[in-house]
Amino acid sequence: MALFDRKKKRIEKSGEGRVRIPKGLFANCKKCSSIVYSKELEKNLHVCPKCDYHYPLRARKRIEMLVDYGSFEETDGSLRSVDTLGFVDSKPYASRIRENEEKTGERDAVVTGLATLRGQPIVLGAMEFLYIGGSMGSVVGEKITRAVEKAVVLKRPVILVSTSGGARMQEGILSLMQMAKTSGALQRLREAELPYISVLTDPVTAGVMASYASLGDIIIAEPGAMVGFAGPRVIEQTIREQLPEGFQSAQFVLDSGFIDMIVHRKDLRDT
C-alpha cells in the first residue's frame, strides 16, 4: 500500500500528455552530450561516467572532497573586495561585488583554511570560479599570502587548487601587484623548506597561471584542464603562427614538461 499512498510525484504529465521531468534530475554532459542521472554524476565526483569529462567544482565542494571529514577550519573568511578605483565597465564594480556575493555565497574568489589530509596537517586554498571567473584581486592575493605565511609559522605544507580567468581588471594595477605578492610569499615557504603542491583545474589562465599556480614544487592537473596564459586567438595574432591542436590542454602541457602529472579526480586525494 505504501506505493499507492505516496504523495510526491516523481514525474508529472503536463498539457497534451507530455511528460514533465523534475528540474535537476538529469544533467547533459558538456563534452559528449550524454544524458546523465544527476545523483550518478554526484556519486562519480562530478565526472561524466560516459566520457570522463571533469565538471567544474565549487570551492567548498573541492575542499570537502580533498580533506579529512570535519577537519577544515576557514581562515580570513571576513575579507571582501572594495571598489578602490571606482571602476565602471558595463556596470559599476561595486555592483558586481554585491551580485557575486549573493550568487556564490562567498566574500571573494578563494576559500582558504587549515585542515588535515590523511591525518597530515596542511594549509589549503581553493578558488571559486563562479565569483567573477575566479579572478585574482586584492582579496584573493591577500588571502593566499596570509595562508602561505601561516603555513611557514605552523610548518605545514600548502596545497592551492586553482581555477581562474586571471587578474581582475576592475582592480587595475592593484590586481597585478598580487602576482608579485603571492610569489614572494611562496619564496619564503621554499626558504623554510616546506612543500607547495599546485593543483590546476579547468581553466587556469593569465595572471594566476603566471604566478602562484605555476610555482608549485609539484604541479598536478586534472584531465582535460585548460592551462595557459592568453587565449589561442590572441597568441596566434601576436606570434603570427598557427598553433598546434590542443596546445593548452593538460596533456599537451604535461608532454611539454610544464606540469608533473595528470591525476583523475577520484585519485586526487590519495595522490
Disulfide bonds with the S-S distance in Angstrom:
none
